[in-house]
Structure formats: structure tokens, C-alpha cells
Amino acid sequence: MIPLEFIRKISRVSMKKSWSALFRIFYNNLMWLLKKRLLFFFFVYPVLTFFTLLDKENKFLNFFKLNNKRILLRHGKIKLILFYRDLETYKEIYEDNVYDFFDLKRNWIVIDCGANIGCYTLKVAKKVGKVISIEPHPHNFYVLLQNLKINKNKNVVPLNLAAYDKEGLIEIYGDGPTSSIFRISNLERSTRVMSMTLDSITKKMKRIDLLKIDVEGAEIKVLRGATRTLRKTRNLILEVHPFLIDDKKIWEMLARYRFYLKKYSHPDPLISEKTYIIIGKKLGRR
């Protein structure tokens, strides 16, 4: 919801153009909060934006404990428990439809790698046969379980671990939808989580109809542990964070597995400056 990266770049470009764009983003976010009847955040958002301009947004968030306030949103028949920091993810998946590239089938098996609180898992679970939902952060995983419970999903297998290139314990930093193996700020706390390769997770599976990977910079690590998994994957969605890793390696790795690959920009121009999406479809498969 808060255009942090955009605000930090204001001094580098035309001030008139930047402030105009910033106001449009601010206004659109404010109207969206009003539309969703999130009145508490509607009134808090202007103050939070001001503190963001002063680069003190974390102090404001922590002082008022905004990320500890539970929100319940509905999208059709889907109910979602989430927090302020998850609102952007909700908008991406349910309103911008950032991952809607394939015509899902009832007999499909889907792996949601980097499931967070389950926004994408819940969306596809209504349309496919089975979803394996992988999320390493304990807090995110707990909310994921709550969301599965209130939606009475019985075709989802939740796994509280990190898909990686080795098995054992690894450190992840931060929390919420952007927890990562990379420490972006010294203020981010670390959490030790269990890791496992996708090859180990999918060992007994004969096929994967869709593999979605959104792991905040751990893409290469995940792919290195998924050599056998990728051979039996028919369709792929992978979010890439080139500011964290060498994304050329990702293209090279995926090209070995006979995927037809295509690059898509994120619909949000602010986010697209730092991330994009790769769509893969196995050649010779329908």
C-alpha cells in the first residue's frame, strides 16, 4: 500500500512529475481503503504516508502496531484473514490478477512455493484438484492455516518449510510477504526455518501441472533443488527479483527443461522496476 521505493526516488527525478504521480498513488490507495470499508486504515493512511516521506514509517507502524491488527476481506466466496502489510499482495492476486496466465483444470496439481498467508493458494484451490502450499515463515504459515480453516479447504497440503537447494536449517529475514534469505535492512530480525528441496517434496509425484514460485530472491536456490521437479512440470510461474540476484542464470536454468518462456512486467509500474514474472509452458504439451 505504501509506495516506499517511489518515495525514496523522488529526489532523483523531476519533482513536479514525481509529486503528481505520488499524489495519484496516494489518492487511489485511499479510495481503495474506503471502498473496502477499512475505515481505520483510511484515516491512518495519510499520517503513515507523511511518516514515510520522513523515512520513519517503521517507527509509526511499530508504535501503533498496525501490522498486528487482523483484517477480514472477502472475495466472492473466499474469506481472507490478513494484516496491513498483506493488502498489496491481496490487490495483486485478486484485483490485478498477476498470476492468472493459465486456464486451470479440475484435475490439476499445483505447487504454490512461497505461499505467504495463502492468497494464491486459496484462489486456485477452488479450481484445481490439489494444491501443495509451501511457506517457511512461522507467522505467515500460521495465518495460512487459519485461512485454510475458515474456507474449509480439504484439497490443500500446507508445508511449513523453505524450498531450497539443500536440506537443513537456514536463516530468513523480515516477516510478512517480503521475508527473504537476504537481509535488506539491519532492523530486520532473522528466523531459522527448515529447508527442503522441491525434488524431495515432489519425489512421489508423477506430474506437476503448475509450479508457482515467489520466494523473494531465493529463485536460483529453489531451482537448483528442483532438477527432477522441473522435468515433470508442465507450466511455470516464477517471480524474479533482479535487484537481489543475477536473473540471467534463471533464464539459463529454465531453458534446459524445454520450457517456452515469456517475460511479463508487473502491472504496477512501481513494482515492475524491481521485479517481473516469467511464464513457462512445456514445449510439446497442451
Beta strands, then each sheet from edge to edge (+ up, - down):
strand 1: 71-75
strand 2: 78-82
strand 3: 109-113
strand 4: 130-134
strand 5: 156-159
strand 6: 162-163
strand 7: 168-173
strand 8: 190-196
strand 9: 210-213
strand 10: 235-240
strand 11: 259-265
strand 12: 276-282
sheet 1: 1+ 2-
sheet 2: 5+ 4+ 3+ 9+ 10+ 12- 11+
sheet 3: 6+ 8+ 7-
end
